[in-house]
Amino acid sequence: MRLFVGLGNPGAKYARNRHNIGFMAVDRIAEDHGFGPWRSKFQGQLSEGRLGADKVLLLKPETYMNLSGNAVAAAAKFYKLEPADIIVFHDELDLAPGKCRVKTGGGHAGHNGLRSLHAQIGPDYTRVRLGIGHPGHKDAVSHYVLHDFHKSDADWLDDLLRGIADGAPELARGDTGRFMNAVALRTAPARPEPTGPEMTPAAKSEPSPESQPAPEEEPDDRSALQKLVDRFR
């Protein structure tokens, strides 16, 4: 069993905040994979479902960001889960908007939600870091993360969330490489190769008519008399 945790703040006031991208991620997983209804439990909202062969719990703590660990610890204790079974989705200032990285262990880098998790269950859980960019100055961080995404962010945000949902079964299986591939297919899809005849391998390997050498002429071994006769035929 896996516990997927989305970090954010409860209530409509915060719903579209950058700080709530973790909530958005688990909401998209629940929607795209037909999870059960959200219900109040463990000081948060809990939804149950399956990703492939794995049973997965989705949790959105409602304790506000700086007490997120309380809800996670309660759920982990009830279901007898270890930190290795827990995957946390959260906003990441140090990644460009739309970027995604997976990391296990390490520090909390000042993130209040991660700080609370570290205090309650230790650092050895997996976190999915979702890039929101940095405002440029540390004094602007609080306002920045508690502000809604701009309308211009809608496309990359939707691609990122769709990619997370696409790769969620792989993440539940522990295959972070395939999970990241699924995200990349949404956020940085491969460009189609040109299909015109001018770009086919055969066309690229064959020289153009202008570049082909002229055929060599055969030597003329006729006698002078024969040349004269042929001229007046």
C-alpha positions in Angstrom: 0.0 0.0 0.0 1.1 3.5 -0.8 0.2 6.8 0.8 0.2 9.8 -1.7 0.1 13.1 0.2 -0.6 16.4 -1.5 0.6 19.5 0.5 -1.5 22.7 0.6 -3.8 24.8 2.6 -7.5 24.0 3.0 -10.4 26.3 1.8 -11.4 28.0 -1.3 -9.3 31.1 -0.5 -6.1 29.0 -1.1 -7.4 26.6 -3.7 -5.5 28.1 -6.7 -2.4 29.2 -4.8 1.0 28.1 -6.0 1.5 26.6 -2.5 -1.4 24.3 -3.2 0.0 22.5 -6.3 0.4 19.4 -4.2 -3.4 19.3 -3.6 -3.9 19.9 -7.3 -1.7 16.9 -8.1 -3.6 14.4 -5.9 -6.9 15.8 -7.1 -5.9 15.1 -10.7 -4.8 11.5 -9.8 -8.1 10.9 -8.0 -10.1 12.2 -11.0 -8.2 10.5 -13.8 -8.0 7.1 -12.0 -11.5 6.9 -10.6 -10.7 7.0 -6.9 -13.4 6.9 -4.3 -15.0 10.1 -2.8 -13.0 12.3 -0.4 -13.9 11.8 3.2 -12.8 13.5 6.4 -10.2 11.4 8.2 -6.8 11.9 10.0 -7.3 15.7 10.1 -7.5 15.8 6.4 -9.4 14.6 3.3 -8.8 10.9 2.3 -9.6 9.1 -0.9 -8.9 5.4 -1.7 -8.3 3.7 -5.0 -6.0 1.5 -7.1 -3.2 2.4 -9.4 -2.5 -0.7 -11.4 -2.1 -3.6 -8.9 -1.4 -1.3 -6.0 -3.8 0.0 -3.4 -3.2 3.7 -2.9 -4.5 6.2 -0.3 -4.6 9.9 -1.3 -4.4 12.4 1.6 -4.8 16.2 1.7 -4.0 17.5 5.2 -6.4 20.1 6.4 -4.1 21.3 9.3 -2.6 24.1 7.2 0.8 23.7 5.7 3.0 24.1 8.8 1.2 21.2 10.6 0.9 18.8 7.6 2.9 16.2 9.4 0.2 15.6 12.0 -2.2 14.3 9.5 0.4 12.2 7.7 1.7 10.7 10.9 -1.8 9.7 12.0 -2.6 8.0 8.6 0.8 6.2 8.6 0.2 4.9 12.1 -3.3 3.7 11.4 -2.3 1.8 8.2 1.1 0.7 9.6 3.0 2.4 6.9 6.7 3.2 6.9 8.2 6.5 5.5 9.3 4.4 2.4 5.6 3.9 1.6 4.8 7.6 1.6 5.1 9.9 -1.4 4.6 13.7 -0.9 3.7 16.1 -3.7 4.8 19.7 -3.0 5.7 23.1 -4.5 9.3 23.7 -5.2 10.7 27.3 -5.5 14.1 26.1 -6.8 12.7 24.5 -9.9 11.5 26.4 -12.9 7.7 26.4 -13.5 6.5 23.1 -14.9 9.6 21.1 -14.0 9.3 17.9 -11.9 11.9 16.0 -9.9 11.7 13.0 -7.5 13.8 12.8 -4.4 14.0 10.5 -1.4 15.4 11.8 1.9 17.3 15.0 2.4 16.5 18.3 4.0 13.3 20.3 4.0 15.0 23.5 2.5 12.8 25.7 4.6 9.5 24.4 3.3 7.1 24.5 6.2 5.1 21.4 5.1 8.2 19.3 4.7 9.6 20.7 8.0 6.5 19.4 9.8 6.8 16.0 8.0 10.4 15.7 9.0 9.5 16.3 12.6 6.7 13.7 12.6 7.9 10.9 10.5 11.6 11.7 9.7 13.1 12.5 6.3 13.1 9.1 4.6 10.0 9.6 2.5 9.8 10.3 -1.2 8.9 13.7 -2.4 7.8 14.8 -5.9 9.0 18.4 -6.3 6.8 20.5 -8.5 8.5 23.6 -9.9 6.7 26.9 -9.4 9.7 29.2 -9.9 11.2 31.8 -7.5 10.1 35.4 -7.2 13.7 36.5 -7.2 14.0 37.7 -3.6 13.5 35.8 -0.3 11.4 38.6 1.1 8.8 38.1 -1.7 8.5 34.3 -1.2 5.6 34.3 1.3 3.4 36.6 -0.9 4.4 34.6 -4.0 3.5 31.1 -2.9 0.2 32.3 -1.3 -0.8 34.0 -4.6 -2.9 32.3 -7.3 -1.2 31.0 -10.5 -1.5 33.5 -13.4 -3.8 32.7 -16.3 -0.6 32.4 -18.4 0.4 29.4 -16.3 -2.7 27.4 -17.2 -1.2 25.5 -20.1 2.0 24.3 -18.4 0.2 23.6 -15.2 -2.4 21.4 -16.9 0.3 19.5 -18.8 2.3 18.9 -15.6 -0.8 17.6 -13.7 -1.8 15.4 -16.5 1.7 14.0 -16.7 1.7 13.2 -13.0 -1.7 11.4 -13.3 -0.4 9.5 -16.3 2.7 8.3 -14.5 1.0 7.7 -11.1 0.8 3.9 -11.5 4.5 3.7 -12.2 5.2 5.9 -9.1 3.1 3.6 -7.0 5.2 0.6 -8.2 8.4 2.5 -7.3 9.5 3.0 -10.9 10.4 6.7 -10.7 12.2 6.5 -14.1 9.0 5.6 -15.9 7.0 8.1 -13.9 9.4 10.9 -15.0 9.1 9.7 -18.6 5.3 9.9 -18.4 5.6 13.5 -17.1 8.0 14.4 -19.8 5.7 13.1 -22.5 3.2 15.7 -21.4 5.5 18.6 -20.5 8.1 18.2 -23.3 6.6 16.0 -26.0 9.0 14.9 -28.8 8.8 16.9 -32.0 7.5 14.9 -35.0 10.2 14.3 -37.6 9.7 15.8 -41.0 8.0 13.4 -43.4 8.3 15.3 -46.7 10.1 13.6 -49.5 12.9 16.1 -49.3 13.8 14.8 -45.7 13.6 11.1 -46.3 16.8 9.2 -45.8 16.9 8.2 -49.5 16.4 11.8 -50.5 19.2 13.0 -48.1 21.6 10.3 -49.4 21.0 10.9 -53.2 22.8 13.9 -54.7 20.6 16.4 -56.6 20.7 16.4 -60.4 22.8 19.6 -60.4 25.4 18.0 -58.3 25.7 14.8 -60.3 28.7 14.6 -62.7 28.0 14.7 -66.4 28.4 11.3 -68.1 31.7 10.8 -69.9 31.6 10.7 -73.7 32.9 7.6 -75.6 35.9 8.2 -77.8 35.1 8.7 -81.6 37.2 6.1 -83.6 35.5 6.7 -87.0 37.7 7.6 -90.0 37.6 11.0 -91.6 35.7 9.6 -94.7 33.1 7.9 -92.4 32.6 11.1 -90.4 32.0 13.0 -93.7 29.5 10.4 -95.0 27.6 10.4 -91.7 27.4 14.2 -91.7 25.5 14.3 -95.0 23.1 11.4 -94.3 
